[in-house]
Amino acid sequence: MHAVGIVLFLVVLATAVATFARHWRVPAPSLLVLAGIGVALIPGAPALHVPPQTIALVVLPPLLYASAEELSLRDLRIVWRPVTILAFGLVFASAAAVGFAAVVLTGLPPAMAFVLGAILASTDPVAVTALGRRLALPGRVQVLVQAESLFNDATSLVLFKVSAGIAIATGAAVSLPAAGGQFLLLGGGGTVIGATVAGLVWLIRRRTTEPVLETVIALVTPYAAYVLAESAHTSGVTAVVIAGVLLGRSGHRLTDAPSRLQLHAVYAVVVFVLESVVFSIIGLELPELVRDLPAGSGWWPLQALAVAVVLVAVRVTCTLPLARAVKPSKGGLSWRVAGVVTWAGTRGVMPLAAALSIPLTANNGTALAGRPLVLVLTAAVIVFTLVVQGLSLATVVKRSGLALEPEHTAREEADAQDALNHAALDHVEQLADLDAMPQTTIDRARRALNARLDRTGDGPDVSAVDAPYHQLRRAVIAVQNTELHRLYDEHRISDTTRRRLQHDLDREEAALGNQ
C-alpha cells in the first residue's frame, strides 16, 4: 500500500506540474525534477528507494518503444552516418573523458570512474523526446537528436554492462578481446531479437482487427522484446529500440483507423504517467543519495558540475564536424546545428537506473569503493542537464534560427491538405465518368471536397446514412491516405505534418462507423 500511495502521489504531482508547465510554456521534465527535489527536502518526507529492476522492466520499455516509433525512418536514412558516428564514437569519447576527469577530480578508482563515464556517456531518449515535443526543429535536425539519443543509449548501456561486468563485478582487469566480444553479443543479440519480435508482431497485428486486441498487443510488444533479450543475456534496450523503429515504419499499414486512434490515446496516457513518475523519481532520489555519502564527500556539487562541463565540451567537439551533414539549408549554419544538438543532449532516467544497478560488492565479497559517489554524481548531472539545459533549450533553438516558424508549419499542412483533396476530387471525377456511383452521391462528395479547397466548409458530411455515400467516402479516404504517403516518401512534407494529417483522416474514417 505504501508503494501504491507513492505512485498515486507522483501521478497527482505530475498532473499539477504539467498543468503549470503548459501554462508557463516550460518543459514539464525540468519542473518535475525540481518538484521531486522540493518534496524530498520536506522534513519528515519518507525516503524513496526504487529498485533499478523496477525502472528497467516496468518504466523503460514502453517509453523507449514510444520514442522509437516516433522516429522518422525516411529522415533517418539521410542522417544515418552522423547518427552512427555519434552513437559509437561520441559514446566512447565521452566515457573516456568523464572517466579521466573523475579520476583526477574525485579520486575514484579507475574502474569505477570508467563505469561513471559509461553511464553518463549518452543522452536519454525519454528526456530528449519529452523535451523535443515542444520544439519546431527541421526534420533532419530533429531526427539526428532523437535517433542519436535512442542508439547511443543502447551503446552506452552495453558499454556499462561490459565495464561493470568485467572490471567491477569480477574485480579483474578489463580484457579488450573479451569486452569486444561481449559488446557484440549484447548489441548484436539485442538487434536480432528486436527484429524477430517486430516480425512476429507484424504477422499477428496484420491479422487482428479488434481495437482492444491491437492495443494490448502494442502494449505488450516492448515488454516482450525487453524480457526476451535480457533472458538471452543480450541488450533489452537495443531490442526495444529496434522493434519500435521497425514497427513504427509500418504502423499505418497494420491497423485500421479506429484501432490507431484508440492505440494513440492509450499510449499517450501511458507515456504521460510513466514520464511523470520517472522524472519525479529523479528529483526524489538525489537528496537521499546525498545523505548516504561517506564523510569527506562535500565537494560533490563542484565535481558534478565539472563532469557536466566535460560532457558538453566533448559533445561540442564531436558534433561540430558532423553538423554540416544535416544543416537544413545552404549557408554557414553548421555551428548552430551543433549548438542545438549539443544542448539537446540531456540525461534522464536510464543513466540513473544503470547507476542504481551497480553491484554493492565484487565477487570476492569486498565493497565497491566509490559506488555512493558515482550514484550522487550521476543523479546530480541528470538534474543539471534537465534543469539547466532543459529550461534553456527553447531559447537556444530560437536564437539559433533553426526553429520553424508556425506560419511555415501551417502553410505546409494547408498545401498538403489541398493535395489530398485534389487527389480525392480526381478520383470522384473518374467514378463519375464510369457511372460507378449514383449521381447524387457524386455531387455531394464533389461539393464537399470543393468546399474544402475553397476554405468555405468543414468537408464531407459523415452524418448522412446514405450507404453509397459512405462507401464513396471510404474510397476517397483510401485515395487520400495513398496520396499522403506519396507526399511523405517524396520529401514534400515533414513527418510531423504526415502524422497530423493521418490523425485527421483516421478521425474521418472512424466517424463513418460500420455503415
Residue pairs with C-beta under 8 A, 6 or more apart in sequence:
2 46
6 46
6 48
7 277
10 276
10 277
10 280
10 281
11 273
11 276
11 277
13 32
13 35
13 39
13 276
13 280
14 28
14 32
14 272
14 273
14 275
14 276
14 277
14 279
14 280
15 276
17 28
17 31
17 32
17 35
17 276
18 28
18 32
18 272
18 276
20 31
21 27
21 28
21 30
21 31
22 28
25 134
25 394
26 391
27 130
27 131
27 134
27 390
27 391
27 393
27 394
28 130
28 275
28 276
28 279
29 127
29 130
29 131
29 275
29 279
29 348
29 386
29 390
30 386
30 387
30 390
30 391
32 276
32 279
32 280
32 283
33 279
33 280
33 282
33 283
33 382
33 383
33 386
33 387
34 283
34 387
35 280
35 283
36 279
36 280
36 281
36 282
36 283
36 284
36 285
36 286
37 283
37 284
37 286
37 287
37 383
38 283
39 45
39 280
39 283
39 284
40 48
40 283
40 284
40 285
40 286
40 287
40 288
41 287
47 288
48 281
48 284
48 285
48 288
49 288
50 281
50 285
50 356
51 356
52 353
52 354
52 356
52 357
53 357
55 278
55 281
55 349
55 352
55 353
55 356
56 236
56 353
56 357
57 223
57 226
57 227
59 274
59 277
59 278
59 349
60 126
60 226
60 237
60 240
60 349
60 350
60 353
61 222
61 223
61 225
61 226
61 236
61 240
62 219
62 222
62 223
62 267
62 270
62 271
62 274
63 125
63 126
63 271
63 274
63 275
63 278
64 125
64 126
64 150
64 222
64 237
64 240
64 241
64 244
65 221
65 222
65 225
65 240
65 243
65 244
66 129
66 244
66 267
66 270
66 271
67 125
67 126
67 128
67 129
67 146
67 149
67 150
67 244
68 125
68 150
68 240
68 241
68 242
68 243
68 244
68 245
68 248
69 244
69 245
69 247
69 248
69 251
70 129
70 146
70 248
71 143
71 146
71 147
71 150
71 244
71 245
71 248
72 139
72 142
72 143
72 495
73 245
73 248
73 249
74 488
74 489
74 491
74 495
75 139
75 140
75 142
75 143
75 495
76 83
76 143
76 147
76 245
78 140
78 143
78 326
79 140
79 143
79 144
79 147
79 325
79 326
81 325
82 144
82 322
82 323
82 325
82 326
83 144
83 147
83 148
83 151
84 151
85 318
85 322
86 144
86 148
86 152
86 318
86 319
86 322
87 147
87 148
87 151
87 152
87 154
87 155
88 152
88 155
89 318
90 121
90 148
90 152
90 314
90 315
90 318
90 319
91 121
91 122
91 152
91 155
91 156
91 159
92 121
92 159
93 314
93 317
93 318
94 117
94 120
94 121
94 122
94 311
94 314
94 315
95 114
95 117
95 118
95 120
95 121
95 156
95 159
96 114
96 117
97 117
97 310
97 311
97 313
97 314
98 113
98 116
98 117
98 120
98 121
98 307
98 310
98 311
99 110
99 113
99 114
99 116
99 117
100 113
101 306
101 307
101 310
102 108
102 112
102 113
102 116
102 117
102 303
102 307
102 377
103 110
103 113
105 303
105 306
105 307
106 113
106 299
106 303
106 370
106 373
106 377
108 116
108 369
108 370
108 373
108 374
109 369
109 370
111 163
111 167
111 168
111 174
112 168
112 368
112 369
112 370
112 371
112 374
113 370
114 163
114 167
115 160
115 163
115 164
115 167
115 168
115 358
115 374
116 307
116 374
116 377
116 378
118 156
118 159
118 160
118 162
118 163
118 164
118 354
119 156
119 160
119 351
119 354
119 355
119 374
119 378
120 307
120 311
120 347
120 351
120 378
120 381
121 152
121 155
121 156
121 159
122 149
122 152
122 153
122 155
122 156
122 157
122 351
123 148
123 149
123 152
123 153
123 344
123 345
123 346
123 347
124 149
124 153
124 346
124 347
124 348
124 349
124 350
124 351
124 382
125 146
125 149
125 150
125 153
125 241
125 350
126 275
126 278
126 348
126 349
126 350
127 279
127 346
127 347
127 348
127 349
127 385
127 386
127 390
128 145
128 146
128 149
128 344
128 345
128 346
128 348
129 146
129 149
130 275
130 279
131 344
131 346
131 390
131 393
132 142
132 145
132 146
132 344
134 394
135 142
135 393
135 394
135 397
135 403
136 403
136 404
136 405
136 406
136 409
137 145
137 340
137 397
137 402
137 403
137 404
138 328
138 402
138 404
139 494
139 495
139 496
140 326
140 328
141 326
141 328
141 337
141 340
141 341
141 402
143 495
144 326
144 341
145 340
145 341
145 344
145 345
148 341
149 345
150 241
150 245
151 241
153 237
153 241
153 350
154 187
154 190
154 235
154 237
154 238
154 241
155 187
156 351
157 235
157 237
157 350
157 354
158 183
158 186
158 187
158 190
158 235
158 238
159 183
160 354
161 182
161 186
161 235
162 179
162 182
162 183
162 186
163 174
163 179
164 357
164 358
164 359
165 182
166 172
166 174
166 175
166 178
166 179
166 182
167 173
167 174
168 358
168 359
168 362
168 368
169 359
169 362
169 363
170 362
170 363
171 362
171 363
171 364
171 366
185 233
185 234
186 233
186 234
186 235
186 238
187 234
187 235
187 238
188 234
189 229
189 232
189 233
189 234
189 235
190 229
190 234
190 235
190 236
190 237
190 238
190 239
190 242
191 238
191 239
191 242
192 234
193 225
193 228
193 229
193 232
193 234
193 239
194 225
194 229
194 238
194 239
194 240
194 241
194 242
194 243
194 246
195 242
195 243
195 246
197 221
197 224
197 225
197 228
197 239
197 243
198 225
198 242
198 243
198 246
198 247
199 246
201 217
201 221
201 224
201 243
201 247
202 246
202 247
202 250
202 254
204 217
205 214
205 217
205 218
205 254
205 255
206 253
206 254
208 214
208 217
209 256
209 259
210 259
211 258
211 259
211 262
211 263
212 262
214 255
214 259
214 262
214 263
215 259
215 262
215 263
215 266
218 263
218 267
219 266
219 267
219 270
221 243
221 247
222 240
222 243
222 244
225 236
225 239
225 240
225 242
225 243
226 236
226 237
226 239
226 240
227 236
228 239
229 235
229 236
229 238
229 239
229 240
230 236
237 350
247 254
251 260
252 260
252 481
252 485
252 502
255 263
256 509
257 505
257 506
257 507
257 508
257 509
257 510
258 506
258 509
258 510
260 502
260 506
261 503
261 506
261 507
261 510
264 503
278 348
278 349
279 348
279 349
279 386
281 349
281 352
282 348
282 349
282 352
282 379
282 382
282 383
282 386
283 383
285 352
285 379
286 376
286 379
286 380
286 383
289 372
289 375
289 376
289 379
290 300
290 376
292 372
292 375
293 300
293 372
293 373
293 376
294 372
297 372
297 373
297 376
300 373
300 376
300 377
300 380
301 380
303 377
304 376
304 377
304 380
304 381
304 384
305 384
307 377
307 381
308 381
308 384
308 385
311 345
311 381
312 342
312 345
315 341
315 342
315 345
316 338
316 339
316 342
319 338
319 341
319 342
320 334
320 335
320 338
322 338
323 333
323 334
323 335
323 336
323 337
323 338
323 341
324 334
324 337
326 337
327 333
327 334
327 337
328 337
328 402
333 401
333 402
336 400
336 401
336 402
337 400
337 402
339 396
339 400
340 396
340 397
340 400
340 402
343 389
343 392
343 393
343 396
344 389
344 393
345 385
345 389
346 385
346 386
346 389
346 390
346 393
347 381
347 382
347 385
347 386
348 382
348 386
349 382
351 378
351 381
351 382
352 378
352 379
352 382
354 378
355 374
355 375
355 378
355 379
356 375
358 368
358 371
358 374
358 375
359 368
360 367
360 368
360 371
361 367
361 368
362 368
397 403
409 496
409 497
412 493
412 494
412 497
413 497
413 500
413 501
416 484
416 487
416 492
416 493
416 497
416 501
417 452
417 501
418 453
419 483
419 487
420 480
420 483
420 484
420 501
420 505
421 449
421 452
421 453
421 480
422 453
423 479
423 480
423 482
423 483
424 449
424 476
424 479
424 480
424 483
425 446
425 449
425 450
425 453
427 475
427 476
427 479
428 442
428 445
428 446
428 449
428 472
428 476
429 446
431 437
431 442
431 472
431 475
432 439
432 442
432 446
437 468
437 471
437 472
438 468
441 466
441 468
441 469
441 472
442 472
444 460
444 461
444 464
444 466
444 469
445 460
445 469
445 472
445 473
445 476
448 457
448 459
448 460
448 461
449 459
449 460
449 476
451 457
451 458
451 459
452 458
452 459
459 508
460 473
460 476
460 508
462 470
462 473
462 508
462 511
462 512
464 470
465 515
467 515
470 512
470 515
473 508
473 512
474 509
474 512
477 505
477 508
477 509
480 505
481 502
481 505
484 493
484 498
484 501
484 502
484 505
485 498
487 493
487 498
488 495
488 498
493 501
